[in-house]
């Protein structure tokens, strides 16, 4: 897992957005993400970081639209980690590669199931530790907190993500859900204090401009948006951790590693920069959510907007109130597709 030493920049820009792509399942999302960045007037280009598994038809789609692309290695831990219940996490290790892109001064990594609603170029100027600190400072990277409320109650998630105390979760890691509930006699309900966003419910106005402390709740960043000053030394720390047995305990791949290696030493951004769609749901974090303030909508979990049937998109069948923001994605995507067709690009992505 040798790191990048002297790769040339593929753009004159020294500050870039990046997004990982390994197959075509998220390609429509990537194309709309790139379009949305241009639509809000970002000064910085998006680079698609592709792995060797990305197929020719995907490359053709990027090339037809003039989207920059750069090959990155497919990262995996030395000790295999089983993600049979969430296979998406196998790809997530490679979202750590932006730390290695030292040809750029600033990289802001975005998930391909995001869409930019308002300009957020200020992230390119956010104060972070300089590479010279080699990961020893308190502002190694920036991200928004992960929401650990597990609103879909996925039983394979860690116990402190769906209702057991932090103490019990440490004791019972590795047990099945039924074992956990039997051994603790605990109801299947959330412990709101485990989630950093709950600490902001009483001050929703502040939540629009400030993140909770990086150690609030479980102190875990969401890996969907990472603001990074690339550094050989920081990347070496990441690679060293990928080579250790600690990764067998990382239920959420990249974000678990970052929260472990750099616990409390990252900058917590407000939710508006990584607005997880589940936070908007009633009883989760709707107390702080404000549609009009969201800058970056994150369509995490399934279904994705592009998975919706034509009947739902056209209104012939109702869309769940929980998935109302999918209409925002379709509005921008239909605008993108119309413009592309006018330029002769029509490949069903």
C-alpha distance (Angstrom), angle and dihedral (degrees) to the residues before:
residue distance angle dihedral
X1 . . .
X2 3.78 . .
X3 3.76 114.3 .
X4 3.76 130.3 -126.9
X5 3.82 110.8 -84.6
X6 3.78 110.1 172.7
X7 3.79 111.1 -5.6
X8 3.80 113.1 159.2
X9 3.78 119.5 -118.6
X10 3.80 113.8 -103.0
X11 3.81 90.5 -149.7
X12 3.78 135.8 37.6
X13 3.80 88.3 -120.6
X14 3.80 115.4 101.8
X15 3.81 92.4 -163.7
X16 3.79 119.3 55.0
X17 3.76 146.4 167.1
X18 3.80 114.4 -125.5
X19 3.78 134.9 -169.5
X20 3.80 129.8 -174.1
X21 3.80 119.8 -124.5
X22 3.83 123.9 -179.9
X23 3.82 101.8 161.0
X24 3.80 140.8 1.2
X25 3.82 96.2 -92.8
X26 3.82 90.2 93.2
X27 3.80 97.7 29.8
X28 3.80 95.4 105.0
X29 3.78 87.2 51.7
X30 3.80 92.0 51.0
X31 3.81 92.4 49.8
X32 3.79 92.1 51.3
X33 3.81 90.9 45.0
X34 3.81 90.5 54.8
X35 3.80 91.6 45.5
X36 3.81 91.8 48.8
X37 3.81 91.5 52.8
X38 3.78 90.0 54.8
X39 3.80 92.0 42.9
X40 3.82 92.4 58.3
X41 3.80 90.6 48.2
X42 3.80 102.1 -108.5
X43 3.80 112.9 179.4
X44 3.79 92.3 -149.3
X45 3.82 131.2 78.2
X46 3.79 127.4 -122.5
X47 3.79 117.9 -126.6
X48 3.80 119.0 -159.0
X49 3.80 107.6 -139.5
X50 3.79 104.0 -151.0
X51 3.79 131.0 -172.6
X52 3.80 127.1 -148.1
X53 3.81 90.6 -93.9
X54 3.81 92.4 66.0
X55 3.83 105.8 109.2
X56 3.79 131.7 -128.5
X57 3.81 93.6 -106.8
X58 3.79 88.6 57.3
X59 3.78 92.0 51.7
X60 3.80 89.5 48.8
X61 3.81 90.7 53.5
X62 3.81 92.2 50.9
X63 3.80 92.6 45.3
X64 3.81 92.8 49.0
X65 3.79 88.9 57.8
X66 3.78 96.9 41.1
X67 3.80 93.0 -118.2
X68 3.79 113.7 162.6
X69 3.79 116.4 -118.5
X70 3.78 136.6 -171.7
X71 3.78 130.8 -175.5
X72 3.81 118.0 -120.7
X73 3.81 130.2 180.0
X74 3.78 120.5 -99.2
X75 3.79 103.7 -114.2
X76 3.78 123.7 -148.9
X77 3.81 130.8 164.5
X78 3.79 118.1 -102.7
X79 3.80 90.3 -123.7
X80 3.82 106.9 56.2
X81 3.79 117.3 -117.2
X82 3.81 118.8 -155.1
X83 3.80 113.9 -130.0
X84 3.79 97.1 166.6
X85 3.82 89.9 137.8
X86 3.81 93.2 49.7
X87 3.80 110.1 23.2
X88 3.82 90.8 175.3
X89 3.81 88.0 78.8
X90 3.82 92.6 68.1
X91 3.81 87.8 71.3
X92 3.80 94.3 43.2
X93 3.80 95.6 77.4
X94 3.81 87.8 69.8
X95 3.80 89.7 61.3
X96 3.81 84.6 78.3
X97 3.81 91.8 69.2
X98 3.86 94.6 88.5
X99 3.81 87.2 74.6
X100 3.83 86.2 66.7
X101 3.81 98.0 51.0
X102 3.79 95.0 99.9
X103 3.79 92.2 160.0
X104 3.82 84.7 78.9
X105 3.78 126.6 65.0
X106 3.81 94.5 -148.5
X107 3.80 131.5 14.9
X108 3.79 124.4 -173.5
X109 3.79 108.8 -165.4
X110 3.81 116.2 -152.2
X111 3.78 131.4 -173.8
X112 3.79 114.7 -117.7
X113 3.81 91.2 -124.6
X114 3.79 90.5 66.3
X115 3.80 129.2 99.0
X116 3.80 125.6 -162.2
X117 3.80 114.5 -131.2
X118 3.81 99.5 171.9
X119 3.77 133.8 22.8
X120 3.80 112.3 -87.9
X121 3.80 101.3 173.7
X122 3.80 87.5 132.5
X123 3.81 86.8 83.5
X124 3.79 87.3 72.0
X125 3.82 89.0 63.7
X126 3.81 99.0 40.4
X127 3.79 112.0 129.4
X128 3.79 112.4 -108.5
X129 3.79 133.6 161.4
X130 3.81 112.3 -76.8
X131 3.81 116.4 -114.8
X132 3.82 88.7 -109.2
X133 3.82 89.4 73.7
X134 3.81 87.7 65.4
X135 3.79 94.3 -146.1
X136 3.81 94.5 -52.3
X137 3.80 96.8 112.4
X138 3.79 132.8 84.6
X139 3.82 97.9 -112.0
X140 3.80 101.4 55.6
X141 3.81 94.6 145.4
X142 3.79 139.1 -19.8
X143 3.80 130.3 -120.9
X144 3.77 141.6 142.5
X145 3.79 119.8 -100.6
X146 3.76 121.9 -92.0
X147 3.80 113.4 -114.8
X148 3.81 104.7 -124.3
X149 3.80 97.1 -172.7
X150 3.82 93.7 103.9
X151 3.82 92.9 -151.1
X152 3.82 91.9 -174.8
X153 3.82 88.6 55.3
X154 3.80 93.8 -131.9
X155 3.81 103.7 -168.2
X156 3.82 95.3 -147.4
X157 3.81 92.3 60.4
X158 3.82 117.1 103.2
X159 3.81 112.8 -82.5
X160 3.80 94.0 -115.0
X161 3.83 86.2 61.7
X162 3.79 94.5 62.0
X163 3.74 112.0 31.0
X164 3.78 117.4 -56.2
X165 3.75 121.5 111.2
X166 3.78 119.2 -99.7
X167 3.83 88.0 -110.2
X168 3.80 93.7 53.2
X169 3.79 92.0 43.6
X170 3.80 90.8 58.3
X171 3.79 92.1 47.6
X172 3.79 95.5 47.4
X173 3.80 105.0 39.2
X174 3.78 109.1 136.5
X175 3.81 95.6 30.9
X176 3.79 122.5 113.2
X177 3.78 120.4 -103.6
X178 3.81 92.0 -104.8
X179 3.80 90.4 50.8
X180 3.78 91.1 50.4
X181 3.76 93.8 51.4
X182 3.80 93.2 43.7
X183 3.78 95.1 47.7
X184 3.80 94.2 47.2
X185 3.82 99.6 31.0
X186 3.80 84.1 -136.0
X187 3.81 125.4 157.4
X188 3.80 118.7 -123.4
X189 3.79 96.9 -104.6
X190 3.77 138.7 117.6
X191 3.76 125.5 -92.9
X192 3.82 97.1 -146.2
X193 3.80 93.7 -163.6
X194 3.80 89.3 66.9
X195 3.81 89.1 68.5
X196 3.80 119.5 75.8
X197 3.79 92.1 -146.3
X198 3.80 92.1 61.9
X199 3.80 88.7 65.8
X200 3.81 87.7 65.4
X201 3.80 99.1 50.7
X202 3.80 92.1 97.7
X203 3.81 92.2 51.7
X204 3.81 106.5 40.9
X205 3.80 93.7 159.1
X206 3.80 90.6 57.5
X207 3.81 90.1 47.5
X208 3.80 89.5 65.1
X209 3.80 92.6 63.5
X210 3.81 107.2 21.1
X211 3.76 134.1 50.2
X212 3.78 122.9 -138.0
X213 3.80 115.7 -101.3
X214 3.83 111.5 -71.0
X215 3.81 87.6 -117.0
X216 3.82 94.6 50.3
X217 3.79 115.3 122.2
X218 3.78 108.5 -16.6
X219 3.81 91.3 -19.1
X220 3.81 95.5 -127.6
X221 3.82 122.8 148.2
X222 3.78 120.3 -143.1
X223 3.79 107.9 -118.7
X224 3.80 94.6 -145.2
X225 3.80 93.1 92.5
X226 3.79 121.6 27.7
X227 3.80 124.4 173.5
X228 3.79 107.5 -154.7
X229 3.79 141.9 179.5
X230 3.82 97.8 -155.5
X231 3.79 113.5 -124.9
X232 3.81 133.8 175.0
X233 3.79 90.3 -144.6
X234 3.80 95.2 50.5
X235 3.79 90.9 46.0
X236 3.81 89.8 50.1
X237 3.82 88.7 55.9
X238 3.80 88.9 51.5
X239 3.82 92.6 48.8
X240 3.80 90.6 48.0
X241 3.79 89.9 54.1
X242 3.81 90.6 47.6
X243 3.80 86.8 56.5
X244 3.81 93.6 52.5
X245 3.79 129.8 85.3
X246 3.82 89.6 -118.0
X247 3.80 89.0 89.5
X248 3.81 90.4 73.8
X249 3.82 86.5 74.9
X250 3.80 95.2 49.3
X251 3.79 104.7 105.2
X252 3.81 92.9 175.8
X253 3.80 101.5 40.3
X254 3.82 112.5 -145.4
X255 3.79 98.1 19.8
X256 3.80 92.0 47.4
X257 3.80 90.2 52.6
X258 3.80 93.7 48.0
X259 3.80 93.2 47.9
X260 3.80 90.5 50.4
X261 3.80 100.7 44.1
X262 3.81 95.1 39.2
X263 3.80 102.0 27.2
X264 3.80 110.5 173.1
X265 3.82 91.7 -5.3
X266 3.78 99.3 100.2
X267 3.79 134.1 83.8
X268 3.80 113.7 -105.0
X269 3.80 111.2 -142.5
X270 3.81 123.9 -158.4
X271 3.80 116.7 -94.3
X272 3.81 92.2 -105.4
X273 3.83 90.1 80.6
X274 3.80 93.0 55.7
X275 3.79 105.6 19.6
X276 3.79 103.9 -176.0
X277 3.79 108.3 -148.8
X278 3.82 92.2 -133.8
X279 3.81 91.0 60.2
X280 3.80 88.4 68.2
X281 3.81 92.2 60.2
X282 3.78 118.6 108.4
X283 3.78 111.6 -91.1
X284 3.80 95.6 14.2
X285 3.81 109.5 78.8
X286 3.78 102.9 -41.2
X287 3.83 84.4 122.7
X288 3.81 89.1 78.0
X289 3.81 101.8 24.0
X290 3.80 116.5 110.5
X291 3.82 116.1 177.6
X292 3.78 91.7 -155.6
X293 3.82 93.2 58.1
X294 3.80 100.5 46.6
X295 3.80 112.2 114.9
X296 3.78 100.6 175.4
X297 3.81 121.6 30.1
X298 3.80 114.3 -156.0
X299 3.80 114.9 -157.9
X300 3.77 94.9 -162.5
X301 3.81 123.6 170.8
X302 3.79 124.4 18.2
X303 2.92 142.1 -22.7
X304 3.78 99.0 47.4
X305 3.80 117.7 -156.8
X306 3.80 90.7 -109.6
X307 3.82 90.1 55.5
X308 3.80 92.3 63.9
X309 3.78 118.4 112.0
X310 3.78 121.2 -110.9
X311 3.80 88.1 -114.9
X312 3.81 90.9 60.6
X313 3.80 93.1 43.2
X314 3.80 91.5 51.3
X315 3.80 93.8 46.0
X316 3.81 95.9 -114.9
X317 3.79 87.6 118.3
X318 3.81 122.1 36.5
X319 3.78 121.4 -105.3
X320 3.80 116.4 -135.3
X321 3.80 112.0 -103.6
X322 3.79 86.6 -125.1
X323 3.79 89.5 61.1
X324 3.82 96.2 47.0
X325 3.84 91.9 117.8
X326 3.81 88.0 64.0
X327 3.80 86.2 78.9
X328 3.82 88.6 61.9
X329 3.79 89.7 57.0
X330 3.78 92.6 48.4
X331 3.80 92.5 49.4
X332 3.81 90.9 56.6
X333 3.80 94.2 38.9
X334 3.80 93.3 52.2
X335 3.80 88.5 50.5
X336 3.82 89.6 50.0
X337 3.80 93.9 48.6
X338 3.80 92.2 48.2
X339 3.80 91.0 53.4
X340 3.80 92.0 45.9
X341 3.79 93.1 51.1
X342 3.79 89.4 51.2
X343 3.83 86.3 58.3
X344 3.80 92.5 47.3
X345 3.81 97.0 -101.9
X346 3.81 109.3 131.8
X347 3.81 113.4 148.8
X348 3.83 101.6 135.0
X349 3.79 92.9 -107.0
